[in-house]
């Protein structure tokens, strides 16, 4: 199978699969047999022209991509926030951007309130003003200084709440990334332990059987 031309391929790119198509492990099996460390230097494919470091990195990406796409929960987290793929900073930044976009697009969001009239309509809708009697309300007045101070308070409170949620979510994404790295490290250690007892072909087949 051909490797994606992109310098930063996604799990879908690696397995040449549509985001909405059911996940199939056929491409995973083929790529493992191509890039598994026990196959380095023992084949006649084009991958033998690659450096050992490049093949190990591709093998790591293949394992990580399968870990994400084979688990519905991890797949959804990746589709929404990029969780489990790329660097920790990439995941945190993307998670923050996604939550900010969701907040701005959400029904009843105060993100676009710019004037006192906007805030008045927003409070009326939030408090069920549309269902009240249509009796004309008396206009409310507020000094410019008090309005600016009130607006600043709302902005600070909203930013603090959003930062708190983003921080909690970032911790969760980092834990998922670390768990994925630990699993790959354990797999590499297990492969070295088995190396003394199995042939190269046996080790590759044993690896694939463990992931069926």
C-alpha positions in Angstrom: 0.0 0.0 0.0 1.2 3.5 -0.8 2.0 5.9 2.1 0.1 9.2 2.1 2.0 12.1 0.5 1.0 14.5 3.3 3.7 15.3 5.9 1.0 15.2 8.5 -1.4 12.4 7.5 -4.5 11.7 9.4 -5.6 8.2 10.5 -8.1 8.2 7.6 -5.2 9.2 5.2 -3.1 6.3 6.4 -5.7 3.7 5.8 -7.1 5.4 2.7 -10.5 5.4 4.2 -13.5 7.8 4.3 -14.3 9.5 7.6 -17.9 8.1 7.4 -17.1 4.6 6.1 -17.1 1.6 8.6 -13.6 0.9 9.8 -11.9 -2.1 8.1 -8.6 -3.6 9.4 -7.6 -4.9 6.0 -5.2 -2.0 5.3 -4.0 -2.1 8.9 -2.8 -5.8 8.5 -1.1 -4.9 5.2 0.8 -1.9 6.7 1.8 -3.8 9.8 3.4 -6.6 7.6 5.2 -3.8 5.7 6.5 -1.7 8.5 6.7 -4.1 11.5 10.3 -3.9 13.0 10.8 -7.6 12.5 10.4 -7.1 8.7 13.1 -4.4 8.4 15.7 -5.5 5.9 13.9 -8.8 5.1 11.7 -8.0 2.2 11.8 -6.8 -1.4 9.2 -4.0 -1.2 9.8 -0.3 -1.7 9.8 0.3 2.0 13.3 -1.3 2.2 14.6 1.9 0.7 13.5 3.9 3.7 15.6 4.5 6.8 14.9 2.5 9.9 13.8 5.6 11.7 11.3 6.4 9.0 9.9 2.9 9.0 9.6 2.9 12.8 7.7 6.2 12.8 5.3 4.9 10.1 4.8 1.8 12.2 4.0 3.9 15.2 1.5 6.0 13.2 -0.2 2.8 11.9 -0.6 1.5 15.4 -1.9 4.8 16.7 -4.4 5.2 13.8 -5.8 1.7 14.4 -6.1 2.4 18.1 -8.3 5.4 17.3 -10.4 4.1 14.5 -11.1 0.7 16.0 -12.6 2.2 19.2 -15.9 4.2 18.6 -15.3 6.4 21.7 -11.7 7.3 20.7 -12.8 7.8 17.1 -15.5 10.3 18.2 -13.0 12.1 20.4 -10.6 12.3 17.5 -13.3 13.5 15.0 -14.4 16.2 17.5 -11.1 17.4 19.0 -8.2 15.6 17.3 -7.6 13.6 20.5 -5.0 10.9 20.4 -3.3 12.2 17.3 -0.4 14.7 17.0 1.4 16.5 19.8 -0.2 17.4 23.2 -0.1 21.1 22.3 -1.9 20.5 19.1 -4.7 18.6 20.9 -5.0 21.2 23.6 -5.2 24.1 21.1 -7.6 22.2 18.8 -9.8 21.3 21.8 -9.9 25.0 22.9 -10.8 26.2 19.4 -13.5 23.6 19.0 -15.1 24.5 22.4 -14.9 28.2 21.5 -16.6 27.6 18.1 -19.3 25.5 19.8 -20.0 28.2 22.3 -20.3 30.9 19.7 -22.6 28.8 17.5 -24.7 27.5 20.3 -28.4 28.6 20.7 -28.7 31.6 22.9 -25.0 32.4 22.9 -24.0 35.8 24.2 -20.9 35.9 22.0 -22.2 38.5 19.6 -23.8 40.9 22.1 -22.2 44.3 21.4 -24.7 46.9 22.6 -27.1 47.4 25.6 -30.0 46.5 23.3 -28.4 43.2 22.4 -27.9 42.3 26.1 -31.5 43.4 26.9 -32.9 41.1 24.1 -30.6 38.3 25.3 -31.8 38.5 28.9 -35.4 38.7 27.8 -35.0 35.5 25.7 -33.1 33.7 28.4 -35.7 34.5 31.1 -38.6 33.6 28.9 -39.6 37.1 27.9 -41.1 35.8 24.7 -43.8 34.0 26.6 -44.9 36.9 28.8 -47.7 39.3 28.0 -47.1 41.7 25.3 -47.5 44.7 27.6 -45.0 47.3 26.6 -42.1 47.5 29.0 -40.8 50.6 30.4 -37.3 51.5 29.1 -34.4 50.9 31.4 -31.5 53.3 31.7 -28.0 52.8 32.9 -25.0 55.1 33.0 -22.2 54.4 30.5 -19.8 53.6 33.3 -22.0 51.1 35.0 -22.8 49.4 31.7 -19.1 49.1 30.8 -18.4 47.7 34.3 -21.3 45.2 34.0 -20.1 44.1 30.6 -16.6 43.6 31.9 -17.9 41.4 34.7 -19.8 39.2 32.3 -16.7 38.9 30.0 -14.5 37.9 33.0 -17.0 35.3 34.3 -17.5 33.8 30.9 -13.8 33.6 30.1 -13.1 32.0 33.5 -15.7 29.4 33.0 -14.6 28.6 29.5 -10.9 28.4 30.6 -11.9 26.0 33.4 -13.7 23.7 31.0 -10.9 23.9 28.5 -8.3 23.0 31.2 -10.3 20.0 32.3 -10.7 18.8 28.7 -7.1 19.3 27.9 -6.1 17.1 30.9 -8.3 14.4 29.6 -6.8 14.7 26.1 -3.3 14.5 27.4 -4.1 11.4 29.5 -5.5 9.7 26.4 -2.3 10.6 24.5 -0.1 9.2 27.3 -2.1 6.0 27.5 -1.7 5.5 23.8 2.1 6.0 24.0 2.3 3.6 26.9 0.4 0.9 25.0 2.8 1.2 22.1 5.8 1.1 24.4 4.5 -2.0 26.1 3.9 -3.6 22.7 7.5 -2.9 21.6 8.8 -4.4 24.9 6.7 -7.5 24.4 8.0 -7.8 20.9 11.6 -7.8 22.1 10.9 -10.4 24.7 9.3 -12.7 22.2 12.2 -12.2 19.7 14.3 -14.9 21.4 11.6 -17.6 21.0 9.8 -16.9 17.7 10.9 -16.5 14.1 10.3 -13.2 12.4 7.3 -14.4 10.5 5.8 -16.0 13.6 6.2 -12.7 15.5 4.4 -10.7 12.9 1.5 -13.2 12.7 1.3 -13.3 16.5 1.2 -9.5 16.6 -1.7 -9.4 14.2 -3.6 -12.1 16.0 -3.5 -10.1 19.2 -5.3 -7.2 17.5 -8.1 -9.2 15.8 
